[in-house]
Amino acid sequence: MNEEWRPATSRYAVDRNGTLGRVDRRYEGSVYLRPPGGGREWAVPPEELREPTPEELVQARLFATPVTAVEQ
């Protein structure tokens, strides 16, 4: 993990498997991530997280952006 970067709440992080998630909370030495757009959270030790690349952040924002309904 980059020494300057920390997995803070509401920021995105990538785990050791390359899975991108939004930091939901920290509890008892673990960081809990949730997939972009929602879903089941999972726990990861903070030392196994890294900062997402700019491309991964674009992907996260794509999945997290709500789509409005179109009336016909």
SVG drawing of the C-alpha trace seen along z (x, -y; Angstrom):
<svg xmlns="http://www.w3.org/2000/svg" viewBox="-45 -11 50 23">
<polyline fill="none" stroke="black" stroke-width="0.4" points="0.0,0.0 1.2,-3.5 2.4,-5.1 0.6,-8.4 -2.7,-6.8 -5.1,-5.5 -8.4,-3.6 -10.8,-6.2 -14.5,-5.9 -16.4,-6.7 -13.2,-6.3 -12.5,-3.5 -9.9,-0.8 -8.8,2.3 -8.1,5.6 -5.4,8.1 -7.7,10.0 -8.1,6.8 -11.7,6.3 -12.7,2.6 -14.9,1.5 -16.0,-1.6 -14.8,-1.8 -17.9,-1.4 -16.3,-1.3 -13.3,-0.2 -13.8,2.2 -11.4,4.2 -8.5,4.0 -10.4,4.7 -11.7,2.4 -15.1,3.2 -15.7,2.7 -18.9,2.6 -19.1,3.0 -19.7,-0.2 -23.5,-0.6 -24.2,1.5 -24.1,5.1 -22.7,7.3 -19.7,6.0 -16.5,7.9 -13.7,7.4 -10.1,6.9 -7.0,6.2 -5.9,2.7 -2.4,3.8 -3.9,5.8 -5.5,2.7 -4.2,0.3 -5.2,-2.9 -7.3,-2.5 -5.8,-3.6 -7.6,-6.4 -9.1,-3.8 -10.5,-1.8 -12.0,-5.0 -13.8,-5.7 -15.2,-2.1 -16.4,-2.7 -18.2,-5.9 -19.8,-4.2 -21.3,-1.5 -22.2,-3.9 -24.1,-6.4 -27.9,-5.9 -29.8,-5.6 -33.1,-7.5 -36.2,-5.9 -37.5,-7.2 -41.2,-7.7 -42.8,-6.5"/>
</svg>
